Amino acid sequence: MVNETVKVNLAADAEARPVAVLVQKASQYESKVYIQAGDKKINAKSIMGMMSLGLVQDAEVTVYADGADEQDAVKDLASYLQSAQ
């Protein structure tokens, strides 16, 4: 299992779209992928779970992945969270 902590950078008018894109990106990987914010650790492939996480500008989150392509999954999702448009 690998992980990386990043600061979320969402566009000021971001609503559901960045979360939907994040879920699509996570779903491309075979690994189990989770996003943790505070004490909530959510399956990044679950749109309802991710919407409940309530990602906000400048929040610190940790991206976790466990599986065959875990390195790529964490790198891709961490990069997206830092530059979501």
C-alpha positions, 0 to 999 in steps of 0.5 A: 500500500502506498499513500501521499498527502496533498493539498486540494486545489479546486476551482472556486466554482467547483461543484460535483464535476471535479468529484465525478472526474476523480471517481472516473480516474480512480475507477481506471485502476485495478488497485483499491483506492481511498481518499482520507480527509480528517477521520473519513476514509472513503472508497475513491471509486464511489461517487456517493462516498466521494460526494459525502467527503466534502472536498474543499479548497486547501483541505489536506487529504491523503490518497491511498492505493493498494494493488498492482498499479498502486503507484500510478493510481496515487500519483495520478489522483494526487496530481489531479487533486492538486490541480483540479479545474 
